[in-house]
Amino acid sequence: PTPVSNEIREYVRSIKAMLMNQELVPRVWPNTSEKEDELAAELGQNLLTWMDQSKDQTFFDEKEKCIIWLCLSGTSFMRAFPDIDGGRWVVGNDGLWKTGDVACECILPFNVRMDPYGDKLDQKQWVGIQSLKPKEWVEDTFKVKIERADKDARMLDYQKRISKLVAEVSPWKGGSRYGNVLDEDEDDSVLYREVEFKPTAEYPTGRYVIAAGGKVLKIYERLPIEATQENWYYSLTDFHWNYVPGRFWSDAPVSDLISPQNIINEIDQALSINRKGIGRPRVVTPGEIGLKKLDSGGQGFLGLTYNPIMGERPIIHEGTP
């Protein structure tokens, strides 16, 4: 039966409300006390605030998704990238990225792949994102013909199953809410991979590689966020609920609620059974018994009858009220 009290859902709602209500105001400090520097710092601060609130506050929608994933998986990701052509990567005729607005997007944790060594993101030698993209879009954008690789078939099937599960799951008794998503016969998607490699002595500004259908589409001798001699960054930013020494992935906070929620489910199921079965008393009898309508003080009830010569008295175990 559907739980009457869902502690996990209420916990996620409370954490989301707490974090979303925190108003973080960016501050830009002037380099000097000169009036010109102070005005420049104020302008920069207003620009950052405007970027957070622009485009109908879509950033806050992505922030809400990131908080939900933080509660459910313990580790969540946001990505900063040039918002070109509806948030897609677009390459000009000269082979360089076009400039545009900077957008932030919540990345699903099961779409992130990374180097297994290191417990911090900047210690990873590479970080990758894999997702489903329309085959037609990939071919039009990169001017190539995509043939689906056999080695991608198993991973592609996994991505479809995950996407279908997330899209169709319903809180009402496990039933589907929207019908089939990503029909196996009609869907024409490819597994789109983006990999960022940290700077090395051979590649001081890092590398960025795009592949789909078992074919490398583009290789750039730099990271998406341009690196300098002093600093470099992946386009992904990781958020952790709690750190475990020596491990990158964090434990999910809702894991501590699974056992209490199971107890709540068991109690709800027992109550449902009791309501349907009036306590479900058990009768243990060594011989035949019968039912007889009786009346006492104007109240009718059923009584058990047995033959004491042919068998012992039946034993009645009361049901749990």
ZIVENTA-V959142 format. One record per residue. N is the residue number from 0. RES is the residue in one small letter. PSI is psi in whole degrees, -180 to 180 (* if undefined). OMEGA is omega in degrees with one decimal (NA if undefined). Layout:
# ZIVENTA-V959142
n->N res->RES psi->PSI omega->OMEGA
n->N res->RES psi->PSI omega->OMEGA
This chain:
# ZIVENTA-V959142
n->0 res->p psi->150 omega->177.3
n->1 res->t psi->130 omega->-178.5
n->2 res->p psi->140 omega->175.2
n->3 res->v psi->-40 omega->179.7
n->4 res->s psi->119 omega->178.8
n->5 res->n psi->96 omega->-176.0
n->6 res->e psi->-35 omega->-177.4
n->7 res->i psi->-44 omega->-179.7
n->8 res->r psi->-43 omega->-179.7
n->9 res->e psi->-35 omega->178.7
n->10 res->y psi->-47 omega->179.7
n->11 res->v psi->-41 omega->179.2
n->12 res->r psi->-41 omega->-177.6
n->13 res->s psi->-42 omega->178.6
n->14 res->i psi->-41 omega->179.8
n->15 res->k psi->-44 omega->179.9
n->16 res->a psi->-39 omega->-178.4
n->17 res->m psi->-45 omega->-176.9
n->18 res->l psi->-35 omega->-179.7
n->19 res->m psi->-27 omega->-178.4
n->20 res->n psi->-5 omega->176.3
n->21 res->q psi->119 omega->179.1
n->22 res->e psi->105 omega->178.8
n->23 res->l psi->116 omega->-177.4
n->24 res->v psi->121 omega->178.3
n->25 res->p psi->143 omega->177.5
n->26 res->r psi->133 omega->175.4
n->27 res->v psi->118 omega->-176.3
n->28 res->w psi->137 omega->178.0
n->29 res->p psi->150 omega->179.0
n->30 res->n psi->-31 omega->179.5
n->31 res->t psi->179 omega->178.6
n->32 res->s psi->8 omega->178.6
n->33 res->e psi->146 omega->-178.3
n->34 res->k psi->-37 omega->-178.8
n->35 res->e psi->-42 omega->178.5
n->36 res->d psi->-38 omega->179.1
n->37 res->e psi->-41 omega->177.9
n->38 res->l psi->-38 omega->178.4
n->39 res->a psi->-40 omega->178.7
n->40 res->a psi->-41 omega->178.0
n->41 res->e psi->-41 omega->178.4
n->42 res->l psi->-43 omega->178.3
n->43 res->g psi->-39 omega->178.0
n->44 res->q psi->-43 omega->177.6
n->45 res->n psi->-34 omega->178.6
n->46 res->l psi->-44 omega->179.1
n->47 res->l psi->-41 omega->177.9
n->48 res->t psi->-41 omega->179.1
n->49 res->w psi->-39 omega->180.0
n->50 res->m psi->-36 omega->178.2
n->51 res->d psi->-33 omega->-172.9
n->52 res->q psi->-2 omega->-177.6
n->53 res->s psi->169 omega->177.2
n->54 res->k psi->50 omega->175.6
n->55 res->d psi->34 omega->175.9
n->56 res->q psi->41 omega->177.9
n->57 res->t psi->-27 omega->178.4
n->58 res->f psi->-37 omega->-178.8
n->59 res->f psi->-29 omega->173.7
n->60 res->d psi->-43 omega->178.3
n->61 res->e psi->-35 omega->177.0
n->62 res->k psi->-39 omega->178.5
n->63 res->e psi->-43 omega->177.0
n->64 res->k psi->-41 omega->-179.5
n->65 res->c psi->-40 omega->179.2
n->66 res->i psi->-40 omega->178.9
n->67 res->i psi->-45 omega->178.3
n->68 res->w psi->-34 omega->178.0
n->69 res->l psi->-40 omega->178.8
n->70 res->c psi->-40 omega->-173.0
n->71 res->l psi->-38 omega->-174.3
n->72 res->s psi->-12 omega->179.8
n->73 res->g psi->-24 omega->178.8
n->74 res->t psi->130 omega->178.7
n->75 res->s psi->164 omega->-174.4
n->76 res->f psi->142 omega->168.2
n->77 res->m psi->148 omega->-179.5
n->78 res->r psi->136 omega->175.3
n->79 res->a psi->129 omega->-177.0
n->80 res->f psi->161 omega->177.7
n->81 res->p psi->127 omega->-177.2
n->82 res->d psi->85 omega->-178.6
n->83 res->i psi->137 omega->175.5
n->84 res->d psi->53 omega->178.9
n->85 res->g psi->33 omega->177.2
n->86 res->g psi->6 omega->-179.6
n->87 res->r psi->158 omega->172.8
n->88 res->w psi->130 omega->177.9
n->89 res->v psi->133 omega->-178.7
n->90 res->v psi->131 omega->179.2
n->91 res->g psi->175 omega->-179.6
n->92 res->n psi->-25 omega->179.4
n->93 res->d psi->2 omega->178.6
n->94 res->g psi->4 omega->180.0
n->95 res->l psi->155 omega->176.5
n->96 res->w psi->142 omega->172.9
n->97 res->k psi->154 omega->178.3
n->98 res->t psi->160 omega->-179.9
n->99 res->g psi->-169 omega->178.6
n->100 res->d psi->154 omega->175.4
n->101 res->v psi->126 omega->-179.5
n->102 res->a psi->155 omega->175.6
n->103 res->c psi->138 omega->-177.1
n->104 res->e psi->137 omega->174.6
n->105 res->c psi->128 omega->-179.6
n->106 res->i psi->131 omega->-179.9
n->107 res->l psi->135 omega->-176.7
n->108 res->p psi->-33 omega->-177.7
n->109 res->f psi->-1 omega->175.0
n->110 res->n psi->-2 omega->-176.6
n->111 res->v psi->130 omega->173.5
n->112 res->r psi->145 omega->-178.0
n->113 res->m psi->166 omega->175.3
n->114 res->d psi->130 omega->-176.3
n->115 res->p psi->-15 omega->-175.7
n->116 res->y psi->143 omega->179.7
n->117 res->g psi->139 omega->-179.6
n->118 res->d psi->8 omega->173.3
n->119 res->k psi->153 omega->-174.2
n->120 res->l psi->-39 omega->-178.0
n->121 res->d psi->-8 omega->174.7
n->122 res->q psi->-12 omega->179.8
n->123 res->k psi->135 omega->178.3
n->124 res->q psi->-27 omega->178.2
n->125 res->w psi->153 omega->177.0
n->126 res->v psi->133 omega->-177.3
n->127 res->g psi->155 omega->175.3
n->128 res->i psi->128 omega->175.8
n->129 res->q psi->139 omega->-177.0
n->130 res->s psi->170 omega->176.5
n->131 res->l psi->130 omega->177.2
n->132 res->k psi->150 omega->174.9
n->133 res->p psi->132 omega->-179.3
n->134 res->k psi->-39 omega->-179.2
n->135 res->e psi->-41 omega->179.6
n->136 res->w psi->-43 omega->179.7
n->137 res->v psi->-44 omega->-178.9
n->138 res->e psi->-41 omega->-180.0
n->139 res->d psi->-38 omega->-176.1
n->140 res->t psi->-43 omega->-174.1
n->141 res->f psi->3 omega->175.8
n->142 res->k psi->48 omega->178.4
n->143 res->v psi->163 omega->175.0
n->144 res->k psi->121 omega->-176.7
n->145 res->i psi->122 omega->171.4
n->146 res->e psi->124 omega->-175.2
n->147 res->r psi->123 omega->-178.1
n->148 res->a psi->144 omega->-179.4
n->149 res->d psi->-35 omega->-178.1
n->150 res->k psi->-17 omega->178.0
n->151 res->d psi->-12 omega->-172.2
n->152 res->a psi->-44 omega->-177.4
n->153 res->r psi->-44 omega->179.2
n->154 res->m psi->-37 omega->178.7
n->155 res->l psi->-40 omega->177.6
n->156 res->d psi->-39 omega->177.8
n->157 res->y psi->-44 omega->-179.9
n->158 res->q psi->-39 omega->178.9
n->159 res->k psi->-42 omega->-179.2
n->160 res->r psi->-43 omega->179.0
n->161 res->i psi->-47 omega->-179.2
n->162 res->s psi->-40 omega->179.9
n->163 res->k psi->-41 omega->179.6
n->164 res->l psi->-47 omega->-178.1
n->165 res->v psi->-38 omega->-176.9
n->166 res->a psi->-30 omega->-171.7
n->167 res->e psi->-12 omega->-174.0
n->168 res->v psi->139 omega->-178.2
n->169 res->s psi->139 omega->177.6
n->170 res->p psi->-7 omega->-176.2
n->171 res->w psi->93 omega->175.2
n->172 res->k psi->32 omega->173.0
n->173 res->g psi->10 omega->-178.4
n->174 res->g psi->154 omega->178.2
n->175 res->s psi->140 omega->-176.4
n->176 res->r psi->-33 omega->-171.8
n->177 res->y psi->-1 omega->-175.8
n->178 res->g psi->-173 omega->-174.3
n->179 res->n psi->135 omega->174.0
n->180 res->v psi->142 omega->-178.1
n->181 res->l psi->63 omega->177.6
n->182 res->d psi->130 omega->-174.9
n->183 res->e psi->-35 omega->-175.6
n->184 res->d psi->-33 omega->-173.1
n->185 res->e psi->-22 omega->-176.3
n->186 res->d psi->136 omega->-179.1
n->187 res->d psi->67 omega->-177.5
n->188 res->s psi->158 omega->174.7
n->189 res->v psi->156 omega->178.4
n->190 res->l psi->113 omega->-173.9
n->191 res->y psi->119 omega->-176.3
n->192 res->r psi->135 omega->173.7
n->193 res->e psi->127 omega->-177.4
n->194 res->v psi->131 omega->176.4
n->195 res->e psi->128 omega->179.6
n->196 res->f psi->134 omega->-178.2
n->197 res->k psi->158 omega->-179.7
n->198 res->p psi->142 omega->175.9
n->199 res->t psi->179 omega->178.5
n->200 res->a psi->-36 omega->-179.7
n->201 res->e psi->-35 omega->179.0
n->202 res->y psi->85 omega->-173.1
n->203 res->p psi->-20 omega->177.7
n->204 res->t psi->14 omega->177.8
n->205 res->g psi->-174 omega->178.7
n->206 res->r psi->154 omega->177.8
n->207 res->y psi->123 omega->-173.8
n->208 res->v psi->135 omega->177.0
n->209 res->i psi->132 omega->-179.9
n->210 res->a psi->152 omega->176.9
n->211 res->a psi->143 omega->178.4
n->212 res->g psi->32 omega->-179.1
n->213 res->g psi->12 omega->-177.1
n->214 res->k psi->133 omega->176.1
n->215 res->v psi->123 omega->-176.6
n->216 res->l psi->-44 omega->-178.4
n->217 res->k psi->145 omega->172.9
n->218 res->i psi->122 omega->179.1
n->219 res->y psi->135 omega->-179.4
n->220 res->e psi->47 omega->176.6
n->221 res->r psi->161 omega->174.8
n->222 res->l psi->158 omega->176.0
n->223 res->p psi->-41 omega->172.2
n->224 res->i psi->115 omega->-170.1
n->225 res->e psi->130 omega->-177.9
n->226 res->a psi->154 omega->173.7
n->227 res->t psi->178 omega->178.2
n->228 res->q psi->-25 omega->-177.4
n->229 res->e psi->-40 omega->-171.9
n->230 res->n psi->152 omega->171.0
n->231 res->w psi->154 omega->-177.4
n->232 res->y psi->144 omega->165.6
n->233 res->y psi->159 omega->176.6
n->234 res->s psi->-14 omega->176.5
n->235 res->l psi->142 omega->170.7
n->236 res->t psi->129 omega->-176.3
n->237 res->d psi->144 omega->177.8
n->238 res->f psi->134 omega->-174.4
n->239 res->h psi->140 omega->175.5
n->240 res->w psi->-46 omega->175.1
n->241 res->n psi->144 omega->-178.6
n->242 res->y psi->138 omega->173.4
n->243 res->v psi->120 omega->-176.4
n->244 res->p psi->130 omega->177.4
n->245 res->g psi->4 omega->-179.1
n->246 res->r psi->138 omega->-179.1
n->247 res->f psi->-47 omega->-174.0
n->248 res->w psi->135 omega->-177.9
n->249 res->s psi->157 omega->173.4
n->250 res->d psi->144 omega->180.0
n->251 res->a psi->136 omega->179.0
n->252 res->p psi->-29 omega->-179.2
n->253 res->v psi->-12 omega->178.4
n->254 res->s psi->-34 omega->179.6
n->255 res->d psi->-14 omega->-178.1
n->256 res->l psi->-4 omega->-176.2
n->257 res->i psi->-47 omega->-179.8
n->258 res->s psi->-49 omega->175.4
n->259 res->p psi->-37 omega->179.9
n->260 res->q psi->-37 omega->176.6
n->261 res->n psi->-39 omega->177.7
n->262 res->i psi->-43 omega->177.7
n->263 res->i psi->-42 omega->178.9
n->264 res->n psi->-42 omega->179.6
n->265 res->e psi->-41 omega->178.5
n->266 res->i psi->-43 omega->179.0
n->267 res->d psi->-41 omega->179.3
n->268 res->q psi->-41 omega->179.0
n->269 res->a psi->-41 omega->177.7
n->270 res->l psi->-40 omega->178.9
n->271 res->s psi->-42 omega->179.1
n->272 res->i psi->-41 omega->179.9
n->273 res->n psi->-40 omega->179.6
n->274 res->r psi->-36 omega->-179.0
n->275 res->k psi->-27 omega->-173.6
n->276 res->g psi->11 omega->179.9
n->277 res->i psi->50 omega->175.7
n->278 res->g psi->-18 omega->179.4
n->279 res->r psi->68 omega->174.0
n->280 res->p psi->151 omega->177.9
n->281 res->r psi->139 omega->-179.8
n->282 res->v psi->121 omega->176.4
n->283 res->v psi->118 omega->-175.0
n->284 res->t psi->134 omega->176.7
n->285 res->p psi->-10 omega->-178.3
n->286 res->g psi->-170 omega->-179.1
n->287 res->e psi->144 omega->176.2
n->288 res->i psi->162 omega->178.3
n->289 res->g psi->171 omega->177.5
n->290 res->l psi->138 omega->-178.9
n->291 res->k psi->132 omega->177.8
n->292 res->k psi->129 omega->-179.6
n->293 res->l psi->163 omega->-179.7
n->294 res->d psi->132 omega->179.2
n->295 res->s psi->117 omega->179.2
n->296 res->g psi->32 omega->179.5
n->297 res->g psi->2 omega->179.2
n->298 res->q psi->125 omega->178.6
n->299 res->g psi->145 omega->178.0
n->300 res->f psi->169 omega->178.3
n->301 res->l psi->137 omega->177.8
n->302 res->g psi->148 omega->176.3
n->303 res->l psi->135 omega->175.9
n->304 res->t psi->144 omega->178.5
n->305 res->y psi->162 omega->179.1
n->306 res->n psi->110 omega->-176.6
n->307 res->p psi->-18 omega->180.0
n->308 res->i psi->-36 omega->-174.9
n->309 res->m psi->-12 omega->-178.9
n->310 res->g psi->171 omega->-179.7
n->311 res->e psi->165 omega->-179.6
n->312 res->r psi->134 omega->178.8
n->313 res->p psi->149 omega->178.8
n->314 res->i psi->129 omega->-177.4
n->315 res->i psi->123 omega->173.7
n->316 res->h psi->121 omega->-177.7
n->317 res->e psi->146 omega->176.5
n->318 res->g psi->161 omega->177.5
n->319 res->t psi->119 omega->-176.8
n->320 res->p psi->* omega->NA
